[in-house]
Amino acid sequence: MTDNVNNPKHYEVLNGVEAIEIIASSMTEEQFHGYCLGNIMKYRLRAGKKVDNPIEIDLGKSDKYHTIFNRYRHLCKASTRRVVATEAAKLGGINDGL
């Protein structure tokens, strides 16, 4: 039996790359955080409401998104604010408030 919370085989899309890796790499960290938070809320709000799906499954999926965010956030693109702040630092602190 496969583990549909921790290791869902149907999310592997290409040569061991998971859909979540592609999603994270297409977003800034802030966007990815929002994506994960939305999924946490979705699974919590619907927990126990699906027929033949124990409440523990949706709660487990919800909890998993905390781990997912921390595991894949390094794949995210830099946000515009972060790029500007990094470039400002190179210029000697211009726009330190960013």
Contacts in CASP RR format, 6 or more apart in sequence:
PFRMAT RR
TARGET T0000
AUTHOR 0000-0000-0000
METHOD contacts of the structure
MODEL  1
MTDNVNNPKHYEVLNGVEAIEIIASSMTEEQFHGYCLGNIMKYRLRAGKK
VDNPIEIDLGKSDKYHTIFNRYRHLCKASTRRVVATEAAKLGGINDGL
2 8 0 8 1.000
2 9 0 8 1.000
4 57 0 8 1.000
5 57 0 8 1.000
5 60 0 8 1.000
5 61 0 8 1.000
5 64 0 8 1.000
6 64 0 8 1.000
11 18 0 8 1.000
11 19 0 8 1.000
11 20 0 8 1.000
12 18 0 8 1.000
12 19 0 8 1.000
13 19 0 8 1.000
13 22 0 8 1.000
20 68 0 8 1.000
20 72 0 8 1.000
21 72 0 8 1.000
21 75 0 8 1.000
23 32 0 8 1.000
23 35 0 8 1.000
24 32 0 8 1.000
24 72 0 8 1.000
24 73 0 8 1.000
24 75 0 8 1.000
24 76 0 8 1.000
25 75 0 8 1.000
25 76 0 8 1.000
25 77 0 8 1.000
26 77 0 8 1.000
27 35 0 8 1.000
27 76 0 8 1.000
27 77 0 8 1.000
28 76 0 8 1.000
28 77 0 8 1.000
28 78 0 8 1.000
28 79 0 8 1.000
28 80 0 8 1.000
29 73 0 8 1.000
29 76 0 8 1.000
29 79 0 8 1.000
30 79 0 8 1.000
31 76 0 8 1.000
32 69 0 8 1.000
32 72 0 8 1.000
32 73 0 8 1.000
32 76 0 8 1.000
33 69 0 8 1.000
33 73 0 8 1.000
36 65 0 8 1.000
36 66 0 8 1.000
36 68 0 8 1.000
36 69 0 8 1.000
37 65 0 8 1.000
38 65 0 8 1.000
39 61 0 8 1.000
39 62 0 8 1.000
39 65 0 8 1.000
40 62 0 8 1.000
40 65 0 8 1.000
40 66 0 8 1.000
42 62 0 8 1.000
43 58 0 8 1.000
43 59 0 8 1.000
43 60 0 8 1.000
43 61 0 8 1.000
43 62 0 8 1.000
43 65 0 8 1.000
44 58 0 8 1.000
44 59 0 8 1.000
44 62 0 8 1.000
46 58 0 8 1.000
47 55 0 8 1.000
47 58 0 8 1.000
47 59 0 8 1.000
47 62 0 8 1.000
48 54 0 8 1.000
48 55 0 8 1.000
48 58 0 8 1.000
50 58 0 8 1.000
78 86 0 8 1.000
81 98 0 8 1.000
84 95 0 8 1.000
84 98 0 8 1.000
85 95 0 8 1.000
85 97 0 8 1.000
85 98 0 8 1.000
88 94 0 8 1.000
88 95 0 8 1.000
88 96 0 8 1.000
88 98 0 8 1.000
END
